[in-house]
């Protein structure tokens, strides 16, 4: 998990970083607004975004040699 987190943090594009920041802001706005449904939806948006970034990065990595 640490490898995945570090890899996506270091290698994501500026656009991906901006999207993550906006997702985190949406989470905070929903929490401050005491809107649990919006907070949950914003959290899911960020999880989905992070998963897409991770899959893209992992797809681009060369395969490790077997053995």
Rosetta blueprint (number, residue, H / E / L):
1 X L
2 X H
3 X H
4 X H
5 X H
6 X H
7 X H
8 X H
9 X H
10 X H
11 X H
12 X L
13 X L
14 X H
15 X H
16 X H
17 X H
18 X H
19 X H
20 X H
21 X H
22 X H
23 X H
24 X H
25 X H
26 X H
27 X H
28 X H
29 X H
30 X H
31 X H
32 X H
33 X L
34 X L
35 X L
36 X H
37 X H
38 X H
39 X H
40 X H
41 X H
42 X H
43 X H
44 X H
45 X H
46 X H
47 X H
48 X H
49 X H
50 X H
51 X H
52 X H
53 X H
54 X H
55 X H
56 X H
57 X H
58 X H
59 X H
60 X H
61 X L
62 X L
63 X L
64 X L
65 X L
66 X L
67 X L
